[in-house]
Amino acid sequence: MVTPMLSIVIPVYRNEESLPHLIAALADVAQRAKQDFNCATEVIFVVDGSPDNSYAMLAQALPSVPFVSQLLLHSRNFGSFAAIRTGLQAATGNYFGVVAADLQEPPELLLQFLEKLAAGDCDVVVGCRENRHDPLLSRSASNLFWKLYKKFVIREIPEKGVDVFGCNKAFRDQLIALGEANTSLVGLIFWLGFRRGEVTYERRVRQHGKSAWTLKKKLNYLLDSVFSFTDLPIKLLGLFGLLGVIASVLLGIVILLAKAFGDIAVPGYTATVLTVIFFGGLNSLGLGIVGAYAWRAFENTKSRPLAVVMVAQKFDGAAAAN
């Protein structure tokens, strides 16, 4: 019988401080996967145009690690979701796990993913955060976002969001076949459906380096997550437009009655200005929302690759045989 393989995909960006600890944790995961599940392991590191020494450190360390590995280097920073997609495309296993390089999600989750996937009861397993030891402002903003996202966009998503997941080959193939740009990987996971399982965990305190998850990236993620999976903003725009029309009609009736009874000697300057301002702002909002959808449609017509791999290396885990 052919030994099944677990492919672990890790996007890397500004993670040089955590890499030695990550490699040690992955070596333990690979050993336990072999002992407990008779499953071989390969790890695909995708360096997403990282400006630090992450690529050089991995290129030096991987030839001597006790597991099979691949090292892929993007030609520039395309984003973590593009890096995950690149890793999934290069992976050769029967089962797949995705985990961050900063060690805030415990690597042991990969073994829990493998256990559920190997049992054959589910096609995709998502990690559900029970708690997270992040700064109060960041934690509160994240919790609010995911609660609203669950209520108005994807009802099946866990209340505190998803950062890591595992899947089988059938699910992986369908996921990488979705080639749309400017989207949310988490949204696509739930959009695809399939048989889904969950594993709960507690997100750890960040021990190494500084998060590259900037405010700009968070805002882009917010927009991509909303505009790619719901037409709610368009519906809200239509509702506000309808309310604006009703308000303008009522205001017009009031002005006509006031003029008929002689209460307005001069044409209503204030009402005119307020009306122009209101509808001008409404039109601007509408153009912005419609423009966001149009831009995403335009991006998806370009058929550009979602990422470009500049260097690809494979290491056979020779140390595992010694």
C-alpha positions as a printed Julia matrix, in Angstrom:
322×3 Matrix{Float64}:
   0.0    0.0     0.0
   1.13   3.54   -0.8
   1.87   5.6     2.3
  -0.44   8.65    2.44
   1.16  12.08    2.71
   0.24  15.23    4.6
   1.23  18.4     2.75
   1.65  21.42    5.03
   1.51  24.84    3.35
   3.1   27.8     5.15
   3.11  31.35    3.75
   6.19  33.25    4.93
   6.48  37.03    5.19
   8.72  38.78    7.73
   9.03  35.62    9.84
  12.79  35.12   10.15
  12.69  35.27   13.97
  10.12  32.48   14.28
  11.52  30.14   11.6
  13.91  28.1    13.81
  11.11  27.42   16.31
   8.68  26.68   13.46
  11.01  24.12   11.85
  11.47  22.35   15.19
   7.69  22.24   15.72
   7.14  20.89   12.19
   9.74  18.16   12.73
   7.74  17.03   15.77
   4.5   17.13   13.75
   6.09  15.03   10.99
   7.32  12.46   13.49
   3.94  12.17   15.19
   2.12  11.93   11.84
   4.34   8.98   10.94
   3.92   7.25   14.31
   0.21   7.86   14.89
  -1.19   7.8    11.35
   1.53   6.09    9.27
   1.49   9.27    7.17
   4.51  10.88    5.52
   4.88  14.66    5.6
   6.01  17.34    3.21
   6.16  21.04    4.04
   5.83  23.73    1.38
   7.24  27.08    2.44
   6.1   29.94    0.19
   8.2   33.07    0.77
   5.9   35.84   -0.42
   8.47  38.44   -1.46
   9.59  38.84    2.14
  12.13  41.7     2.55
  13.96  40.01    5.47
  16.26  36.96    5.46
  13.46  34.37    5.58
  14.3   32.85    2.19
  18.04  32.62    2.87
  17.44  31.05    6.29
  15.09  28.43    4.86
  17.39  27.65    1.93
  20.17  26.96    4.4
  18.11  25.0     6.91
  15.84  22.8     4.77
  18.46  20.41    3.32
  19.04  19.01    6.82
  15.49  18.88    8.2
  13.87  15.48    8.92
  10.98  15.92    6.49
  10.47  16.41    2.75
  10.1   20.08    1.87
   9.67  22.57   -0.92
  10.81  26.19   -0.91
   9.02  28.58   -3.25
   9.86  32.25   -3.67
   7.39  34.74   -5.09
   8.84  37.45   -7.32
   7.17  40.05   -5.09
   4.62  40.28   -2.29
   1.29  39.0    -3.64
  -0.42  38.47   -0.27
  -0.87  35.53    2.06
  -3.87  34.11    0.2
  -1.93  34.0    -3.06
   0.95  32.32   -1.22
  -1.4   29.68    0.19
  -2.79  29.03   -3.29
   0.75  28.66   -4.68
   1.61  26.17   -1.94
  -1.56  24.14   -2.49
  -0.85  23.95   -6.21
   2.68  22.65   -5.58
   1.65  20.18   -2.86
   1.67  16.48   -3.75
  -0.01  14.93   -0.72
  -3.34  13.22   -0.08
  -4.21  15.6     2.75
  -3.38  19.28    3.15
  -2.99  21.65    6.07
  -2.43  25.4     6.1
  -0.88  27.15    9.1
   0.78  30.52    9.7
   4.53  30.88   10.21
   4.25  33.05   13.33
   3.29  30.1    15.6
   0.22  31.88   17.0
  -1.8   28.91   15.76
  -0.36  25.76   17.37
   1.18  23.44   14.73
  -0.39  20.51   16.61
  -3.65  21.53   14.95
  -2.32  19.9    11.79
  -2.46  16.49   13.48
  -6.06  17.11   14.52
  -6.89  18.07   10.93
  -5.18  14.89    9.71
  -7.09  12.71   12.17
 -10.46  14.0    10.99
  -9.56  13.9     7.3
  -8.06  10.41    7.45
 -11.24   9.13    9.13
 -13.1   10.12    5.97
 -15.93  11.91    7.75
 -15.2   15.34    6.27
 -13.51  16.98    3.28
 -12.38  20.19    4.96
 -11.59  20.99    8.59
 -11.43  24.58    9.86
  -9.73  25.82   13.01
 -12.15  27.76   15.21
 -10.61  30.17   17.71
 -12.08  29.91   21.2
  -9.92  32.76   22.44
  -7.1   34.98   21.22
  -4.39  36.76   23.22
  -4.14  39.85   21.01
  -4.27  43.53   22.04
  -7.73  44.59   23.24
  -8.44  46.94   20.31
  -7.38  44.4    17.69
  -9.3   41.6    19.42
 -12.47  43.69   19.75
 -12.36  44.85   16.12
 -11.8   41.29   14.9
 -14.66  39.88   16.98
 -17.02  42.6    15.76
 -16.06  41.99   12.12
 -16.62  38.25   12.31
 -19.94  38.59   14.13
 -21.26  40.97   11.48
 -19.81  38.83    8.71
 -21.55  35.77   10.11
 -24.86  37.61   10.47
 -24.98  39.34    7.08
 -22.65  37.49    4.69
 -21.82  33.82    5.5
 -23.96  32.39    8.28
 -22.0   29.11    8.54
 -18.73  30.78    9.49
 -17.58  30.54   13.15
 -18.26  33.63   15.25
 -14.56  34.33   15.84
 -13.39  33.6    12.33
 -11.03  31.14   10.66
  -7.27  31.43   10.06
  -6.18  27.82    9.49
  -7.7   24.83    7.76
  -7.03  21.36    6.41
  -8.61  19.53    3.48
  -8.46  16.44    1.3
  -7.4   16.32   -2.33
 -10.9   16.64   -3.79
 -11.5   19.86   -1.88
  -8.01  21.19   -2.68
  -8.55  20.65   -6.4
 -11.82  22.57   -6.37
 -10.34  25.38   -4.28
  -7.35  26.07   -6.53
  -9.62  25.85   -9.59
 -11.32  29.05   -8.38
  -8.98  31.57  -10.0
 -10.7   34.8    -9.03
  -8.62  37.73   -7.8
  -9.31  40.07   -4.88
 -11.29  37.55   -2.91
 -11.28  35.92    0.52
  -9.86  32.43    0.89
 -11.96  31.86    4.0
 -15.07  32.92    2.1
 -14.25  30.51   -0.73
 -13.83  27.63    1.74
 -17.4   28.1     3.0
 -18.77  28.92   -0.44
 -17.55  25.57   -1.79
 -19.5   23.59    0.75
 -18.45  19.89    0.96
 -18.49  18.01    4.28
 -17.01  20.31    6.89
 -15.53  19.65   10.32
 -14.25  21.95   13.06
 -11.38  21.91   15.54
 -11.31  24.45   18.38
  -8.11  26.0    19.69
  -6.78  28.99   21.59
  -4.68  31.45   19.65
  -1.29  32.0    21.26
   0.48  35.22   22.14
   2.9   36.29   19.42
   6.44  35.56   20.64
   8.59  36.48   17.65
   8.71  39.57   15.45
   5.95  42.02   14.62
   2.77  41.25   12.75
   2.75  42.22    9.06
  -1.05  42.38    9.2
  -1.25  46.17    8.83
  -4.34  48.37    8.95
  -4.22  48.74    5.16
  -4.2   44.96    4.68
  -7.06  44.58    7.15
  -9.15  47.14    5.25
  -8.42  45.39    1.94
  -9.4   42.08    3.52
 -12.64  43.63    4.78
 -13.54  44.94    1.32
 -12.61  41.71   -0.47
 -14.53  39.61    2.05
 -17.68  41.7     1.65
 -17.75  42.6    -2.05
 -16.77  39.1    -3.23
 -19.54  37.24   -1.42
 -22.58  39.46   -1.01
 -24.63  42.12   -2.75
 -25.69  43.57    0.62
 -24.02  46.98   -0.06
 -26.02  47.27   -3.3
 -29.23  46.43   -1.45
 -28.43  49.01    1.24
 -27.71  51.59   -1.45
 -31.1   50.89   -3.04
 -32.8   51.21    0.35
 -31.08  54.51    1.12
 -31.94  55.76   -2.35
 -35.6   54.87   -1.83
 -35.65  56.59    1.56
 -33.99  59.62   -0.01
 -36.63  59.81   -2.73
 -39.44  59.54   -0.16
 -37.82  62.24    1.99
 -37.42  64.56   -1.01
 -41.09  64.07   -2.01
 -42.27  64.86    1.52
 -39.99  67.87    1.67
 -41.32  69.04   -1.69
 -44.93  68.79   -0.45
 -44.05  70.81    2.67
 -42.37  73.51    0.58
 -45.31  73.69   -1.87
 -47.82  74.02    0.98
 -45.72  76.67    2.69
 -45.46  78.65   -0.53
 -49.23  78.3    -1.17
 -49.98  79.78    2.25
 -47.51  82.59    1.76
 -44.99  81.46    4.36
 -42.13  81.56    1.87
 -41.45  84.92    0.31
 -38.16  83.93   -1.31
 -37.48  80.58   -3.03
 -36.23  78.09   -0.45
 -32.47  78.39   -0.47
 -31.94  76.14    2.56
 -34.14  73.32    1.29
 -32.46  73.42   -2.12
 -28.96  73.28   -0.67
 -29.83  70.45    1.73
 -31.42  68.45   -1.08
 -28.42  68.93   -3.37
 -26.0   67.96   -0.61
 -27.99  64.9     0.38
 -28.37  63.49   -3.11
 -24.85  64.49   -4.06
 -23.49  62.47   -1.15
 -25.81  59.57   -1.98
 -24.66  59.56   -5.59
 -21.02  59.59   -4.51
 -21.6   56.65   -2.18
 -23.4   54.76   -4.89
 -20.67  55.37   -7.44
 -18.07  54.16   -4.97
 -19.9   50.93   -4.23
 -20.76  50.18   -7.86
 -17.2   51.08   -8.81
 -15.84  48.56   -6.29
 -17.85  45.78   -7.92
 -16.92  46.94  -11.42
 -13.21  47.03  -10.52
 -13.32  43.49   -9.17
 -15.07  42.31  -12.33
 -12.4   44.06  -14.41
  -9.6   42.43  -12.39
 -11.06  38.99  -13.02
 -11.2   39.56  -16.8
  -7.43  40.1   -17.03
  -6.62  36.39  -16.56
  -3.29  37.24  -14.96
  -1.69  34.63  -12.69
  -2.51  35.29   -9.06
   1.17  34.9    -8.14
   4.51  34.34   -9.86
   7.02  31.82   -8.48
  10.55  33.07   -9.14
  12.52  30.21   -7.52
  11.38  26.66   -6.68
  13.52  24.14   -4.74
  12.81  20.65   -3.38
  14.57  18.9    -0.49
  14.22  15.16    0.07
  14.49  15.17    3.83
  17.68  13.1     3.72
  18.12  13.55    7.47
  14.97  11.44    8.02
  16.7    8.35    6.66
  19.77   8.68    8.9
